[in-house]
């Protein structure tokens, strides 16, 4: 009997901006100069926020913090394609996405400072709390997408996770649900190539993460995660597809975590300085600067001005966070249940 | 009023609530076309359509996680896990997320869902199909745990659970599904969560039980002046009713079909020790399964507490 080919696949990779900051005009998304500037400013803000958060941790002013350095394009580029009506199920390393959507700086720092009260997302944003358990937000996003479809709301549900999460069962269960029910769901994998000390090749034998979507019956694409335009372009398409009822998309943003896993980690134990230097050359902010300079949109003075604005925003957030009075012991009982049980009520009274 | 078994009573509660509230949706393995492995959801797909009764892939964590997302979005999902032993695959979703969503989002999101799962032993089913590990779930703040003991309370408790603003684990004792028939009103009624029911009045010993053990306890106490409390909700549990009864009777026997160590009986005993120790005239006794995994069919009758063991415990505390 002749062997039959049941299916044939290919995996796409999208890049708009190369390392030198040169753009493919065919692929460059339609963005005004002002929008490009906004993207740049947001990436810069994310970088400044991140540097400050690490410094605050070192000074003992906040707790353990997971840096986002190097992932600004993946985060800002994707969140730039969303609106406040869309639903976001983040992991814990997407503060750049939060900042893009207007999440208050003070509240982000308050959370990493260990204050429960910071976990309440602003009412205008449909952002789930940070998910410290790896990958468990993925099926939850599938549920919200099911609900959105049931309600016939033209919204997209977006879930963020890292390369490590693709090894977990919940990734499979969420992807499978999305495929089976053709859900309005966008999976954004920030493949930063390290799950603490385990490199990508220790996480999967796949040639790409994008190809995993094929097995679930929907489109998967790898984008250059340090190319803000490629990330934006892919996310915008996926979000529009979701909102129109055309189903899920998996986007692998191939990027790099330039910093440690968290402030409690020392990445020098498991990866080489050469590797980090290689990726520093591919810094997403540097790449956008080169592109914008070529278009006459950028110069060092404008950068300094934008950096000063970003620093002022972060300064104000730090001041606001530090002016908060500490939570009272009774806060322990807040929102555990809609109505406290008699035992909880008794325990609350004596605290 | 119709004489219904527990399967029919639960089906009726689901149908009536789905009729009343379009936010109520069912999801799970085989809940639709097949009507669930115990036929509890039979007919609901035909009546409410595939948008409301979702046959899912085989994925307990996915079902539980999806229900959390649906609940946060504003629906009232009712995920079914086919057997309690398979909720273990969904522990992370239940413990780390469903139970904590209101708290960790500081009230921005809540998780009003009812996880239905058949539970308990005595149906000659394979491994992991007869678990009674309810105490595991009671340790988790933010999750309510409800165990009906018959058709009437099953309907009223389920309606109350479906209207509760927080996640509820609804454990349906499989041994009782078709064992008992009771008059179940067709009209709306709720059995309040968190309240025990006095299943039998008595003056010389209090027996606390829940789920399928209640039926066995009621047989065992024939001829004794025993007061039987049917706990109905394990978290939050009605400590007031237990303490009040023990203050009256001075003796306490707790019966559950789960293993003894760290079983829910330990919580009850500790509570009575804290709040009513001077009323006790005898040690608190627990009649439970031994601390071994739930066995297969040939040994299940040696595992579950039987009428004679319950009577021995009653005799012991009464003669102390």
Interface residues (C-beta under 8 A of the other chain):
Chain A: X87 X89 X116 X117 X119 X120 X121 X123 X128 X129 X133 X136 X137 X138 X139 X140 X141 X142 X143 X144 X145 X146 X147 X148 X150 X151 X157 X169 X170 X172 X173 X174 X176 X177 X180 X181 X334 X335 X336 X337 X338 X341 X342 X343 X344
Chain B: X25 X51 X54 X56 X57 X59 X61 X62 X63 X64 X65 X66 X67 X68 X69 X70 X71 X72 X73 X74 X75 X77 X89 X92 X93 X96 X97 X101 X102 X103 X104 X105 X106 X107 X108 X109 X110 X141 X142 X144 X164 X165 X166 X194 X235 X236 X239 X240
